[in-house]
Amino acid sequence: MPVANTLELVRAAQAGGYAIPAVNIVDELSMRAVVEAAEEARSAIILQTSVKTVKASGAEPLSFLASHLADRSSVPVALHLDHCPDRAVITTAIEGGWSSVLFDASDRPLDAARAETAEVCAEAHAAGVTVESEIENIVGVEDGVGSDELTHSYSVPTLLEVAQETGTDLLAPQLGTAHGLYKADPVLRFDRVREIRALSDIPVVLHGGTGLSPADFGEFIAAGVGKINISTALKLAYMKACKAHLEEAERVGKWEPVKMFDQVKLALVTEIGAHIALFGSGGKI
Ligand SMILES: [Zn+2]
């Protein structure tokens, strides 16, 4: 099947009481592993690319590979651009076959964020592309984007007014989570998801999921989160599998890259399979 529509996947998840995993991939191997995990579990899946990954691998090869994998997959596969404050890269993704983009305007003052988000929505919607919007910053630096300080925070009514006025499809609010590994226990804002869902039917996206407990994920999904981003967990599984393989290669004196790729892929399929189980999206296709 062709690359899936992100908004349709997330709306189906919210209606069904589960969340779609959106996994930040870093290369072809991780893309293949994430799709394999989704097929094994019969779950729809969103492949996410950071701006850094787009710049490193090239938009055209990434889009080609996502489309190739989606065509051959027995489950829906969407392609999403994660945190992007750069309008030129947004346009590249919209024109390059991405299903959705996160326009990250959290570094702008509210008026500029509002005006530019409306422009991005008009540009994306004309191409059938879904827009996730972030005007409050989610703390933590991810692939060179973001800040460790809370710089912009608004009330839920303000977030919803801006979302409605701009045509935003998916909302990424501050929910007490952070990108990267937690240094202290986060204060999670399930109440904000409930407040948003009581006032609006806009789907809510959870960032900074790595390190949350199964109960935390369950409460966020019950409150109405429909898309959960996973980045750090994949990076950790990837690098730890490489390390384990390389230590063994050194011990036995055998250096075979393809064997390492197989080991990394297996670790990623297991890791993503565990998240699919936590988010309840398995067995829905
Ligand atoms: Zn994020």
Residues whose N, C-alpha, C, O or C-beta is under 5 A from the ligand:
A	BS01	ZN	H207 G208
